[in-house]
Amino acid sequence: MKAAVLTVSDSCAAGSRVDESGPAIVKRLTDAGWTIEETTIVPDEQVEIAGILEQWSMERHVNAIITTGGTGFSPRDVTPEATLSVVDRRAPGISEAIRLYGLNKGVPTACLSRAEAGLRATTLIVNLPGSLKAVQDGMDVLIPLLPHALEMIAGKGH
C-alpha cells in the first residue's frame, strides 16, 4: 500500500511553524505497514494543492493521499475546494465518520471541519484538519477503513 501526505499551511510552507501533523500521519501509516511515496508542504493555494493531488494520483499512482490543513473557515482554507476540483467521485461517508468521531469524543469544534474525501482514478484522497489532535482522531478512523476501501477500489467487492 502506497501513500502520500500533503501538508497545507501558509506558516509551515514559509518556515515560520514546524509541521507536526504531516509527520504524525506518516508515522501512523508506516506503523500500519504503508510505504510513503511522497510528502510535501504547500501554502494554502488552491491551484497548487490541486496540481499536487493530480500529479500524485495520476503519475505516482499512490493508493491514498492524506492531506492535513486548510479545512476550516478561514478565507485561505481551500483544501476542500482543491480536492473537489480533482476527484472523480466523492466519498462523503469518510469525512462524516471523522467528524462524528471527534464529536463523540466531546470535541464540539469537530463539526467545523469542511474536509472532503473522494476518488481520483484509483487513488483515495482524504482531507484532515491541520491540528495534531484532529489528525490523530482522523487517523483512528482511517487506519481500519483503508484496507477495505482499497480492496473495493481495486474491484475486489465488498
Backbone as CSV, one residue per row, in Angstrom:
resi,resn,N_x,N_y,N_z,CA_x,CA_y,CA_z,C_x,C_y,C_z
1,MET,0.851,-1.176,0.000,0.000,0.000,0.000,0.895,1.237,0.000
2,LYS,0.666,2.103,-0.961,1.478,3.306,-1.112,0.635,4.538,-0.827
3,ALA,1.223,5.474,-0.080,0.510,6.693,0.282,1.401,7.909,0.074
4,ALA,0.751,9.059,0.061,1.435,10.345,0.027,0.737,11.258,1.034
5,VAL,1.505,12.166,1.618,0.968,13.058,2.647,1.281,14.499,2.258
6,LEU,0.222,15.310,2.197,0.348,16.712,1.813,-0.077,17.597,2.971
7,THR,0.850,18.424,3.453,0.529,19.412,4.481,0.246,20.737,3.788
8,VAL,-0.911,21.325,4.108,-1.320,22.598,3.533,-1.304,23.632,4.652
9,SER,-0.333,24.536,4.572,-0.187,25.534,5.628,0.697,26.667,5.146
10,ASP,0.184,27.875,5.185,0.996,29.034,4.823,2.205,29.151,5.746
11,SER,1.984,29.011,7.050,3.073,29.216,8.006,4.117,28.098,7.934
12,CYS,3.692,26.868,7.740,4.669,25.777,7.604,5.445,25.907,6.294
13,ALA,4.755,26.294,5.225,5.421,26.465,3.931,6.448,27.597,3.996
14,ALA,6.163,28.620,4.802,7.075,29.756,4.944,8.195,29.469,5.933
15,GLY,8.099,28.362,6.665,9.126,28.021,7.640,8.975,28.701,8.984
16,SER,7.845,29.354,9.216,7.638,30.035,10.497,6.959,29.139,11.533
17,ARG,6.547,27.957,11.125,5.951,26.989,12.043,6.395,25.601,11.622
18,VAL,6.611,24.728,12.601,7.022,23.355,12.332,5.778,22.497,12.098
19,ASP,5.812,21.721,11.032,4.713,20.806,10.723,4.762,19.605,11.659
20,GLU,3.735,19.426,12.453,3.623,18.252,13.317,2.617,17.250,12.759
21,SER,1.609,17.759,12.048,0.529,16.900,11.577,0.961,15.965,10.458
22,GLY,1.704,16.481,9.477,2.182,15.633,8.383,3.003,14.453,8.885
23,PRO,4.030,14.709,9.718,4.802,13.589,10.258,3.977,12.609,11.101
24,ALA,2.940,13.110,11.774,2.074,12.212,12.558,1.306,11.268,11.632
25,ILE,0.851,11.776,10.491,0.170,10.924,9.520,1.139,9.886,8.966
26,VAL,2.337,10.333,8.608,3.352,9.412,8.085,3.615,8.290,9.077
27,LYS,3.768,8.633,10.349,4.048,7.613,11.369,2.914,6.607,11.484
28,ARG,1.685,7.105,11.526,0.547,6.185,11.643,0.458,5.249,10.437
29,LEU,0.690,5.789,9.245,0.634,4.959,8.048,1.771,3.937,8.013
30,THR,2.974,4.367,8.314,4.100,3.422,8.286,3.950,2.363,9.369
31,ASP,3.444,2.756,10.522,3.188,1.773,11.586,2.163,0.734,11.147
32,ALA,1.279,1.127,10.220,0.248,0.213,9.715,0.719,-0.548,8.468
33,GLY,1.989,-0.385,8.105,2.548,-1.148,7.002,2.553,-0.456,5.650
34,TRP,2.222,0.813,5.618,2.195,1.566,4.365,3.589,2.042,3.984
35,THR,3.817,2.217,2.693,5.015,2.856,2.163,4.649,4.286,1.801
36,ILE,5.450,5.232,2.243,5.193,6.637,1.944,6.011,7.024,0.718
37,GLU,5.310,7.359,-0.357,5.948,7.699,-1.631,6.326,9.174,-1.715
38,GLU,5.518,10.039,-1.132,5.728,11.486,-1.242,5.238,12.173,0.019
39,THR,5.926,13.227,0.389,5.440,14.165,1.402,5.902,15.549,0.978
40,THR,5.084,16.522,1.211,5.500,17.901,0.961,4.586,18.851,1.712
41,ILE,5.025,20.091,1.768,4.269,21.168,2.409,4.043,22.249,1.365
42,VAL,2.809,22.718,1.261,2.468,23.799,0.331,1.653,24.854,1.061
43,PRO,1.671,26.090,0.544,0.804,27.120,1.111,-0.647,26.880,0.716
44,ASP,-1.535,27.606,1.336,-2.972,27.495,1.056,-3.296,28.146,-0.282
45,GLU,-2.928,27.483,-1.352,-3.177,27.962,-2.710,-3.885,26.855,-3.473
46,GLN,-5.133,27.091,-3.856,-5.973,26.050,-4.443,-5.345,25.404,-5.676
47,VAL,-4.802,26.188,-6.580,-4.234,25.633,-7.813,-3.033,24.741,-7.496
48,GLU,-2.203,25.166,-6.567,-1.035,24.362,-6.197,-1.443,23.049,-5.528
49,ILE,-2.400,23.114,-4.636,-2.891,21.908,-3.955,-3.469,20.935,-4.982
50,ALA,-4.340,21.432,-5.839,-4.969,20.577,-6.852,-3.921,19.957,-7.776
51,GLY,-2.928,20.724,-8.152,-1.884,20.208,-9.028,-1.128,19.047,-8.419
52,ILE,-0.813,19.153,-7.143,-0.106,18.057,-6.460,-1.010,16.840,-6.336
53,LEU,-2.266,17.045,-5.980,-3.194,15.917,-5.874,-3.309,15.188,-7.220
54,GLU,-3.408,15.940,-8.292,-3.476,15.328,-9.627,-2.195,14.571,-9.957
55,GLN,-1.069,15.213,-9.721,0.222,14.590,-10.041,0.425,13.303,-9.252
56,TRP,0.208,13.356,-7.960,0.449,12.168,-7.138,-0.506,11.043,-7.483
57,SER,-1.753,11.370,-7.789,-2.714,10.309,-8.102,-2.496,9.735,-9.490
58,MET,-2.142,10.554,-10.455,-2.059,10.091,-11.844,-0.652,9.652,-12.255
59,GLU,0.381,10.272,-11.688,1.749,9.929,-12.082,2.438,9.010,-11.079
60,ARG,2.199,9.235,-9.816,2.834,8.398,-8.778,1.997,7.161,-8.464
61,HIS,0.725,7.185,-8.838,-0.183,6.056,-8.655,-0.208,5.550,-7.206
62,VAL,-0.286,6.498,-6.266,-0.405,6.098,-4.869,-1.825,5.630,-4.602
63,ASN,-1.980,4.758,-3.623,-3.303,4.259,-3.261,-4.114,5.294,-2.490
64,ALA,-3.414,6.096,-1.685,-4.108,7.091,-0.860,-3.252,8.338,-0.723
65,ILE,-3.928,9.471,-0.722,-3.305,10.750,-0.396,-4.066,11.302,0.798
66,ILE,-3.334,11.586,1.861,-3.936,12.193,3.044,-3.413,13.614,3.130
67,THR,-4.325,14.578,3.183,-3.921,15.965,3.353,-4.202,16.388,4.788
68,THR,-3.463,17.376,5.248,-3.712,17.953,6.551,-3.637,19.466,6.427
69,GLY,-4.654,20.130,6.946,-4.692,21.588,6.927,-5.585,22.148,5.847
70,GLY,-6.000,23.383,6.070,-6.779,24.111,5.081,-8.230,23.715,4.983
71,THR,-8.789,23.145,6.057,-10.167,22.653,6.006,-11.149,23.493,6.825
72,GLY,-10.662,24.576,7.411,-11.503,25.362,8.300,-12.278,26.461,7.601
73,PHE,-12.600,27.501,8.345,-13.446,28.588,7.863,-12.664,29.825,7.426
74,SER,-11.346,29.807,7.579,-10.544,30.949,7.177,-10.673,31.165,5.672
75,PRO,-10.623,32.416,5.217,-10.678,32.659,3.767,-9.564,31.937,2.996
76,ARG,-8.451,31.628,3.635,-7.338,30.944,2.974,-7.500,29.423,3.001
77,ASP,-8.456,28.899,3.718,-8.668,27.446,3.801,-9.391,26.956,2.551
78,VAL,-8.625,26.377,1.612,-9.185,25.983,0.320,-8.900,24.526,-0.043
79,THR,-8.427,23.742,0.911,-8.124,22.341,0.607,-9.358,21.572,0.134
80,PRO,-10.533,21.730,0.756,-11.702,21.004,0.253,-12.043,21.371,-1.191
81,GLU,-11.948,22.651,-1.518,-12.252,23.081,-2.880,-11.241,22.502,-3.874
82,ALA,-9.973,22.485,-3.495,-8.947,21.902,-4.362,-9.205,20.411,-4.555
83,THR,-9.582,19.736,-3.495,-9.858,18.300,-3.569,-11.054,18.030,-4.474
84,LEU,-12.130,18.766,-4.278,-13.325,18.560,-5.099,-13.069,18.864,-6.572
85,SER,-12.094,19.722,-6.841,-11.799,20.050,-8.239,-11.074,18.924,-8.969
86,VAL,-10.523,17.960,-8.222,-9.769,16.882,-8.879,-10.405,15.500,-8.734
87,VAL,-11.304,15.301,-7.773,-11.858,13.962,-7.595,-12.909,13.656,-8.657
88,ASP,-12.973,12.372,-9.013,-13.984,11.884,-9.949,-15.287,11.560,-9.216
89,ARG,-15.121,11.031,-8.000,-16.271,10.638,-7.185,-15.996,11.006,-5.740
90,ARG,-17.000,11.563,-5.080,-16.873,11.903,-3.663,-17.055,10.654,-2.811
91,ALA,-16.512,10.705,-1.606,-16.700,9.654,-0.602,-17.082,10.334,0.713
92,PRO,-18.275,10.916,0.774,-18.646,11.747,1.920,-18.716,11.006,3.248
93,GLY,-18.989,9.708,3.205,-19.092,8.961,4.458,-17.803,8.975,5.262
94,ILE,-16.669,9.037,4.584,-15.387,9.050,5.292,-15.249,10.334,6.104
95,SER,-15.490,11.466,5.476,-15.381,12.740,6.195,-16.432,12.855,7.289
96,GLU,-17.623,12.349,7.000,-18.677,12.364,8.016,-18.271,11.527,9.221
97,ALA,-17.678,10.350,8.986,-17.257,9.472,10.076,-16.174,10.138,10.921
98,ILE,-15.254,10.843,10.270,-14.185,11.512,11.010,-14.757,12.630,11.876
99,ARG,-15.670,13.420,11.319,-16.289,14.483,12.126,-17.085,13.900,13.287
100,LEU,-17.844,12.843,13.022,-18.650,12.208,14.069,-17.768,11.637,15.173
101,TYR,-16.637,11.057,14.795,-15.708,10.516,15.788,-15.265,11.623,16.748
102,GLY,-14.896,12.770,16.193,-14.490,13.891,17.042,-15.620,14.375,17.929
103,LEU,-16.815,14.496,17.365,-17.961,14.930,18.161,-18.245,13.950,19.290
104,ASN,-18.170,12.646,18.998,-18.414,11.630,20.024,-17.352,11.622,21.111
105,LYS,-16.166,12.159,20.800,-15.111,12.271,21.809,-15.220,13.572,22.597
106,GLY,-16.286,14.322,22.341,-16.520,15.553,23.089,-15.794,16.768,22.528
107,VAL,-15.478,16.751,21.239,-14.818,17.888,20.606,-15.863,18.616,19.754
108,PRO,-16.547,19.619,20.318,-17.637,20.266,19.587,-17.175,20.956,18.302
109,THR,-15.917,21.359,18.236,-15.424,22.039,17.038,-15.150,21.075,15.879
110,ALA,-15.277,19.771,16.102,-15.061,18.797,15.014,-16.010,19.051,13.851
111,CYS,-17.199,19.571,14.141,-18.177,19.813,13.075,-17.819,21.036,12.239
112,LEU,-16.796,21.780,12.623,-16.381,22.941,11.849,-15.422,22.581,10.716
113,SER,-15.010,21.349,10.654,-14.146,20.908,9.554,-14.963,20.797,8.275
114,ARG,-14.430,21.351,7.194,-15.068,21.257,5.890,-14.389,20.179,5.045
115,ALA,-13.639,19.300,5.676,-12.856,18.277,4.986,-13.718,17.452,4.034
116,GLU,-13.094,17.020,2.942,-13.733,16.192,1.933,-12.929,14.912,1.735
117,ALA,-13.518,13.961,1.054,-12.830,12.739,0.647,-13.411,12.312,-0.684
118,GLY,-12.572,11.697,-1.500,-13.057,11.236,-2.790,-12.013,10.438,-3.534
119,LEU,-12.401,9.981,-4.719,-11.532,9.152,-5.550,-11.106,9.920,-6.794
120,ARG,-9.827,9.871,-7.080,-9.279,10.344,-8.347,-8.687,9.103,-9.001
121,ALA,-9.363,8.595,-10.033,-8.981,7.315,-10.653,-8.986,6.256,-9.549
122,THR,-7.859,5.641,-9.245,-7.805,4.595,-8.213,-7.128,5.079,-6.936
123,THR,-7.063,6.383,-6.752,-6.450,6.955,-5.550,-7.526,7.552,-4.660
124,LEU,-7.515,7.170,-3.388,-8.404,7.759,-2.393,-7.722,8.988,-1.818
125,ILE,-8.416,10.125,-1.853,-7.901,11.377,-1.291,-8.771,11.742,-0.100
126,VAL,-8.126,11.969,1.054,-8.855,12.309,2.276,-8.226,13.551,2.898
127,ASN,-9.058,14.541,3.198,-8.609,15.741,3.904,-8.773,15.551,5.397
128,LEU,-7.775,15.965,6.145,-7.866,16.056,7.596,-7.564,17.490,8.003
129,PRO,-8.116,17.941,9.130,-7.764,19.273,9.621,-6.267,19.360,9.936
130,GLY,-5.820,20.550,10.257,-4.395,20.766,10.483,-3.906,20.536,11.895
131,SER,-4.806,20.481,12.868,-4.340,20.312,14.244,-3.888,18.874,14.495
132,LEU,-2.888,18.727,15.330,-2.343,17.402,15.632,-3.415,16.496,16.228
133,LYS,-4.227,17.003,17.134,-5.279,16.190,17.756,-6.304,15.734,16.722
134,ALA,-6.695,16.632,15.821,-7.656,16.257,14.783,-7.070,15.210,13.845
135,VAL,-5.779,15.307,13.557,-5.114,14.310,12.713,-5.098,12.955,13.422
136,GLN,-4.788,12.957,14.706,-4.768,11.694,15.456,-6.148,11.048,15.440
137,ASP,-7.188,11.841,15.667,-8.553,11.313,15.633,-8.904,10.812,14.233
138,GLY,-8.559,11.591,13.219,-8.847,11.193,11.846,-8.159,9.895,11.468
139,MET,-6.931,9.734,11.895,-6.204,8.501,11.587,-6.772,7.318,12.365
140,ASP,-7.329,7.552,13.551,-8.010,6.474,14.285,-9.158,5.906,13.449
141,VAL,-9.834,6.782,12.718,-10.936,6.349,11.858,-10.392,5.700,10.586
142,LEU,-9.395,6.320,9.969,-8.920,5.874,8.663,-8.167,4.550,8.667
143,ILE,-7.305,4.345,9.632,-6.441,3.150,9.608,-7.248,1.861,9.442
144,PRO,-8.328,1.639,10.173,-9.072,0.396,9.955,-9.903,0.383,8.660
145,LEU,-10.245,1.556,8.118,-11.065,1.630,6.898,-10.262,1.450,5.616
146,LEU,-9.032,1.909,5.606,-8.267,1.972,4.362,-8.084,0.631,3.655
147,PRO,-7.735,-0.446,4.335,-7.549,-1.705,3.591,-8.800,-2.137,2.824
148,HIS,-9.955,-2.060,3.458,-11.187,-2.467,2.777,-11.536,-1.495,1.650
149,ALA,-11.328,-0.207,1.884,-11.591,0.776,0.842,-10.730,0.491,-0.382
150,LEU,-9.469,0.150,-0.175,-8.575,-0.124,-1.301,-8.975,-1.402,-2.029
151,GLU,-9.456,-2.384,-1.298,-9.949,-3.616,-1.952,-11.137,-3.282,-2.855
152,MET,-12.038,-2.443,-2.370,-13.197,-2.065,-3.180,-12.771,-1.270,-4.408
153,ILE,-11.826,-0.350,-4.244,-11.319,0.439,-5.360,-10.704,-0.478,-6.409
154,ALA,-10.034,-1.541,-5.954,-9.376,-2.489,-6.867,-10.382,-3.472,-7.493
155,GLY,-11.662,-3.350,-7.141,-12.679,-4.198,-7.744,-12.853,-5.543,-7.080
156,LYS,-12.374,-5.670,-5.843,-12.480,-6.956,-5.150,-13.789,-7.115,-4.402
157,GLY,-14.691,-6.183,-4.560,-16.014,-6.300,-3.951,-16.067,-5.830,-2.518
158,HIS,-17.206,-6.161,-1.895,-17.466,-5.700,-0.539,-17.055,-6.758,0.416
